[in-house]
């Protein structure tokens, strides 16, 4: 008779330990990402775009003096997003477009690439680098800058 309470307590304790260890990727995504902003629809971007966004967000969190996701948490969030991300069309794959969507939509709505001329996009690209620096958002590196600018000029209103 005395063994049953010990058994019940042991089962409850091991269940609590198991529950703590099995935080889902959905939970991490929801808890961590909603600390600062409304959760976006995961299917609104491709997985490549999400990878870029998560890297930039990690950097922004560090700049704010907060703790970024651990490597394990980052992998779980990426796994969650990969399952729900919009499928990439390999025929239309354009890394410049991915960087454009991932980086520019962090702060504002995505502008249509054909709304400006190539010369206007070149001026906007330089201006946005300055604005990102002023806002404490990581600037595009040289490769990202060239990819985005080439994509925009290719799509621009001639």
N, C-alpha and C positions, 0 to 999 in steps of 0.2 A: 504494500500500500504506500509506503514512504517513497518508493522508487518513481511513482507516477509524477509527483510534483517536480522532482529533479529532471525527469525526462521532458516534461512540458517546458520547463524553464530552459533547458538545453536547446530544444527545438525552436523556441521563440528567439533565443539569442542568435542561433545560427541563421535563422530566417532574416533577422535584422541585419546581420553582417552581409548576407547575400544581397539583400535589397540595396544596401549602400554601394556595393561593388558593381551593380548592374544599372547604372544610370544610362539611359538610352541616349543615342546620338541626337534624337529629337529634343530631349530634355536639355542637353547642353546647348544646342542651337537656340532653343527658346530662351533659356535662362541667360546665357551670355550675350546674345545679340540684341535682345530686347532691353538690356540695361540702358542703352543709349538711343535706340531708335525703334520705330515700328518695324516688325519683321516683314521683309519683302517676300513675295511669292517666289519660291525656289525655282519654279518652272519659267520664270521671266528671263532667265539667263542660261547660257550654256555652262557646262562644267569648267571649261577653260576660263571663262569669264569669272566664275566663282573663285577659282584658284587665285586669280589676280586680285580680286576684291578682298579675300581673306588675308592675303599678304599685306596689302595696304592697310587694312583695318588693324592688323596686329601692330604695325608701325605707329599708327595714329594713337592707339591705346597706350603704347609705351611713351609717346611724346606727352600725353596727358598725365603721365606719372602713375598709371594704373597697371595692374598685372595683366599681361596678355594671356591668351589661351596657352596651356601647356602643350607640348608636342602631341600628347595622347588626345587631349581635347580637340586640338586642331584637326587631327586625323579623323576623329569621330564626326565633327561638324562637316568636314569635307565628304565623308562617306554619306552622311545624311543628304547633303546637297547633290551629290552625284546621282543618287537614286531618284531625285525629283527634278533635276535640271532638264532644261529643254535640250532635245537631241540636236547635235551638230550635224549640219549638212556638209559632208566632206568635200563635195564638189565646189561649194561656195566658201570653204574655209579660208579665212583671211585674218591673220594674227593682228593686223592693224585695226580691223573692225572690232576684234575681241578686246583689245586694249582700250580703244575708243569707248566702247560701251561700258566696260568694267570701271575705268577710271573716271570718265566724265559724269557718269550717272551717280557717283558717290555724292556729288554736291548739287546737281541740278538735273532737270529732264534732258533726255538725249535730243540734241538738235538734229535736224535732218541734214545730212551731208551736202545735199544739192541746194541748200538755201543760200549759200555764199559762193563767191568766186574763189579760185585758187589763191589769188593775192589776199583776199579777205581772210581766208583760213590761215594763211601764214602769219598774218598780224594777230589773229585771235589766238593762235597757238602760243606765240611769244607772250601775249598778255596773260593767258591762263597760267603759264609757268610762274609768272610774277604773283598772280593771285593765289596760287597754291602755296607758294612760299609764305606769303603774308598770312594765310589761314592756318599754317602749320601742317599742311597736307603734303606728303612727299611728292616732289616734282617728278615728272616723267624723266627717266634716264635717257641718255642719247639714243639708244636703240628704240625705246618705246616712242620717243618724240618723232623719230624718223618714220616708224611704222604708221603712227596715227596720221602724221602730216601727209604721207604718201597716200594713205587710204582716203583722206578727206579731199586731197587734190584730184585724185582719180574719180571721185564721186561728185565733185563740185560742179556747180552751174557754170558752164563755159561761156 
